[in-house]
Amino acid sequence: MDRLVEYFISLVEIDSESKDEKRVAEKIANDLSEMDAEVIFDNAHHATQGNVGNLIANFKGKIDKTPLLLCAHTDTVKPGIGIKAVIKDGYIKSDGSTILGSDDKAGVAQIVEAIRRLNEEGYEYAPIQVLFTISEELGLLGAKNLDYSLIDAEVGYALDWHGVGTIVTQAPSLNIFEIIVTGKEAHSGGYPEKGINAIQIAGEALGKLKLGRIDFETTANVGNIKGGLAHNIVPKECFISGEVRSHNEEKLEKVTNDIIKTFEEVAAKYEVKLDAEVIKARSKAHVLKDFAALKIDEEEEIVKIAEQAARNIGVESRIETGGGGSDANVFAEHGLVVPIIGTGMNDVHSTHENIKIDDLEKNTQWVMEIIKEYSKI
């Protein structure tokens, strides 16, 4: 366990915010090479504008079988510069000024340590394909730009969830929407009646929306709004961006379209007449399908393997439906069956992020057992 903790801390204390992952990737590549893996990088960073590609490491194994994929991501969210890990009361935390980076370096450390221990035991396992993706936190960019010709695995696991023993088999689709409301600029004190306030239109439209939890499988959020140039100018433009997530494609499209329609209807009410010209407000939207839903049958063999592996080490497994996206969503679009499993990380994306040392260890044991169970079949 001491080696695992030391390795995990060594990883989190290497700065690796999204697009700046080269140093930690090179360390991991060197570690895996020393474990007799064939390590290669793809060129995904050319598309993501980062400084290193996705890392793929192949362990040949000694059983004639399609490789098992084990995946985690190497980037962290902000603030992730100068992380100082602190051990207190059985937990690893940051010093409070940054995130910890257990999302997702706990997954990285557990994968590396699990294989290292199996090698030391001389265990004869099936081929393993390790994939550490880049820029996951920026919208799964590493997975989206992965060179899939390098992937031989058909099934596997993405270590990127919370509790030990959790197996996520469903995650929602995501639409990102951007809306530009256009009005008419004017002097706010001298001739306000000659203007159309785009921020006012956006505010009225937002007031008509239902946001947050729409129903048990659908959420919506507006995360950014900006507009205007100065306090004495009636703002001509207002920019709004947000998202809709749903496990149901019809609901995803309906909620997205309802949001767009609301802005269009509100904007249509506003106009100003200047001499013989009538200027009308307008709303224009752009929607990006960020990723498709993940749906894996609970009876899939790869799910059953994880459940049995958990039983082997006395951990109660549980199937969960996730509310976020992960690399596994993208993998599914390429025909890979990859459930998401927990690592023990807590309070991620915050300066309160932490992981219990016992969970770091227990999950490493779970990964070891998953490899063993996969190798039996």
N, C-alpha and C positions, 0 to 999 in steps of 0.2 A: 504493500500500500504506500509506503514511503516513496518508492520510485514513481508510482503513479501520480501522487500529489506533487512531487517535485517536477515531473514532466508537464503536468497540467499548468502549474504556475509558470514554468519557463515559457510556455506557449502564450499565456494571456499577457505576459509582460513584454511581449514583442508587439509593437504597434502594428495594427493591421486593419484600420478602418477601410471600408469599401474602396476599391481601386488602388489600394496601397498595401498589397498582400505579399509582395515578393520576398521580403525577409523571412516571414514565418513559413511561406511555402518552400523556400530553399532549405530551411532547417528540417522541415518534415520530410522533404525529398531525400535529404542526406540520411536521416534516421531510417527511412524505409529501405533505402539502398543498402544500408549496413545489415538489414534484415533479409537480404537477398531478393528483394523485389526488383522487378524491372519497372523503372520510373520514367514517365514521359509527361510532357506538358503539351496541351494543345494551344491553338492561337486565338482562343476566345477573347483575350485581352485586346486584340486589335479592334473588336467590335464594342467592347465595354469601355474602352479607353483607360484600362487599368495598366498595371506594370508587370503582370504575370498571368499566364493562362491557367486553366483547370489542371489539376494534378491527377494523373491516373497511375496507379501502381498495381502491377500484376504479380500475384503470388501463384506459382504454378500448381502447388499442391501435389498430392500423390494419389488422388482418386480421379478416375476418368469421368468427369462430369462438367456440365456448363458452370462457369464461375458464379459465385455468390457476390452480389454487389453490396458494398458497405459505403455509405455516403455521409458526409458532413460538409459544412462550408467553413472557409477560413476567414471570411471577413467579419467585422463587428460594426455595430452602429456607433454613433457619436454619443457622448464624449468618450473616445477610446484611445487617447494619446497619454502615455506616461502612466499606465495602469500599475498600481502597486498592490499586490495581493496580500491579504491579511488573514491569518488563521485565528479564529476565536470561537470558543465553545463548540468545537467540532464542525465548524463551517468555514468555508473559504469565501471571503468577501473582498471588495476593493476597499481602499482607504476612504471612500465616500465622495471623492472628487471626480470619479469616472465610473463607467460601467465596469463589470468584472470581465466579461468576455466568455463566460461559460456557454453563451449562445454564439458560436457553436463549438468552442474549443474543448468543451467537455466531451462532445461527440468525437472530435478528432483524437483526443487523448485516449478515450476508451477503445476506439478501434485499433490504434497503434499498440496500446498495451496488451489488449486481448490477443492479438496475433503474436506479439513478442513472447507472451507467456506460453502460448501453444507451441511455438518454435522451441522454447527452452524445455518443454515437456517431451518434445519429440513426437507430438501428436500428428498423425497423418490425416490431414484435412483435405477437403475438396478445393479446387482453385478458387481464389478470392480476388476480386477486382475492387480495389479501393479507389474511391473518387472523392476528391476534395474540391468543391466548386468555389468559384470566386463571385463576388458582388451579388450574393444571394439577397442581402438586405436592401438592395436597390431595385428589387423586382425580379429576382430569380434570373439575373442576367447571365450568370455562368452556365446554368442549365440550359437556358434558351439558346446560347451560342456554343454549346458543347459540340465537339466533333464526335458525333455518334458512331462514326465508322470505327472508332477506337474502343467502343463498348461491346464486349462479347457476352456480358451477363444478360439474363432475361428477367431475373427476379432479384430482390434484395431488400435492404432497409435503409431509410434515411434517418439518421440519429439527430433529431431536431425538434424534440418536444419536451414535456416537463417531467412528470412523475415516472419513477422506475416502474416498469411493468405495463405502462400504457402503450397501446397499439392503436394508432389512428388509421382508420380505413376509409374515411370520407373527409374531404375538405372542399370548400366551395369554389365555384367559378368567381371571377372578379372582373367587373367592368370599371374602368377609370373614365370619368367624364370631365371635360373642360368646357366651360361656357363663357363666352364673351358677350356682355350686355353693352350695347352701344346707344348712347343718347346724343346730347348736343351740349358742347361747352359754351359758357357765357360768364360774364362777370357776376359774381355772387351777390354783390351789393348794388351795382348799378343797373343790371338788366337780368335778374334771375329768371324772369318770365320768358326770356328768349332761350333759356337752356332746358335740357332734359337731364335730370340727375340719374346717371346710370347706377350709382350706389343705392339710391332710393329704390329703384326698380328691383335690384338684386335683393335688397332687404325685404321688400314686400313679397317677392317670390319665395325667399327662404322661409318666411313666416308661414307659408302655406304648406310647406313640406313636412312629411313625417320622416324623421331621421332616427338613427339608433337602431333598436331592435324592431324590425318590421313584423316578423313572425318567427317561429321556431327555427326556420332555416334561411332567413334573409335579413341582412343588415344594410344600412345606408349611412353615409357620412359625407359631410362637407368639411374638408380639412384645410382649405386655403381660400381666402378672399382678399383681393387687393384692387385698388383703383384710385383715381384722382391724382392731381399734380400739386395742388396747393389749397389752403383753406379758403381762398378768395376766388376760386374757379369752380363753377358747376362742373362736376366730373363727367367727361364724355364717355369713359369706358370703365367697366368693372370686370375683373377676371375672377371666376369661381372654379374651383376644382374639387373633386370628391370621388367617391367610389360607391359601388353597389356590389354586395357579395350574396350569393345564394347557392344552395345545393340543388335548386330547381331552375333549369334554364329558362322556362317560361316566366317565372317570377323575376328572374334576373333582368330579362328584357323589358318586362312590364314596368318594374319600378324605375329602371333607367329611363325609359320613354316617358313615364309620368313626370319625372323631374324635369326633363327637357321641355315637355309640353307646358308645364307650369311657368317656366321662365318665358317661353314664347307668348303665352296668353297674357301674362302681366305686362310684358314689353309692348304688346299690341295696343294697350290702352293709352299709351303715352305718345303725344305728338305736340309739335309747336308750329305755328304758322308765322312765317317771316316773309312779309310782303305777299307775293303771289305763290310762294313755295311752302309746301307742307313737309316738314321733316318728321319722320316717324322713328321711334325707338325700335330696336330690333335685338334679338337674341340668337346667337349662333353657337351651336354645340358640336363638339368632336368627341367620339366615344372610342376607346381602345379596349379590346378584349385582352386583358393582361394574361390570364391563364384559365384553362378549363378546369372543371371539377375533377376531383379524385374520388373514384368509387371502386372499392375493392370488396369483393364478396368475402364475408367473414369465414366462409368455408374453404377459401383458397389455402392450398398447402403451405404457402409462405407465412400465412397468419397462424396456422396451426403449429408450425415449427416454433414460432416465437412464444406461443402459449406453453408448449411443452418445455421449452428451454427455461421459461420462468419457473415452472413447477419444479424443475430439476434443482433449482437453487433456493426453493422455498419462498418465492415471490408470487403474490397474487396478481395475475395479469388481468387487464380490463380493456375492452374495446371502446374507443372513444370516437366521436365525431368532432373534427377540428373546425375552428372558425377562421383560421388563417390559411395562407398558402405556403407551400414549400417546394423545394426542387422536385418532390415526388409528383406534384401536379403536372409539371412539364414532362417528367419521365413517362407518365401515363399516356401523354399525347404521342410518344414515340414507341408505344407498345410494351414498355417495361412495367412490371407489377412490383411496386415498391411501397409498402406501408411505411408510415412514420412511427418511430418508437421514441420513448422518453429517454432522457439522459440524467434527470435529477435537477436540472437547472431551475432556479426560482427567481421571480421578480425581474425578468429580463427586460432589456431596453430601459433600465433605470439605474441610478447610482446605488440602489438598494439590492442589486442583483447579488445572488449568492448560490452556493451549492454545498450540500452536506457531504462531508468527506466519506461517510459510510455509503451514501448514495452513489458517489463517484466510483467507489470500489464495487458496490453491488451491481451497478450497471455494466461495469467491465466484465464481471463474472457472467452476466446475462449474455453479453456479446460472445463470449467464449462458448457458452452453451449453445447459442444459436448456430455458431459455426459447426460445432460437433453434431448437432441434430441434422443440420443440412447435409453434412458429410455422410450421414448414415443412409440416406435415401437414394 
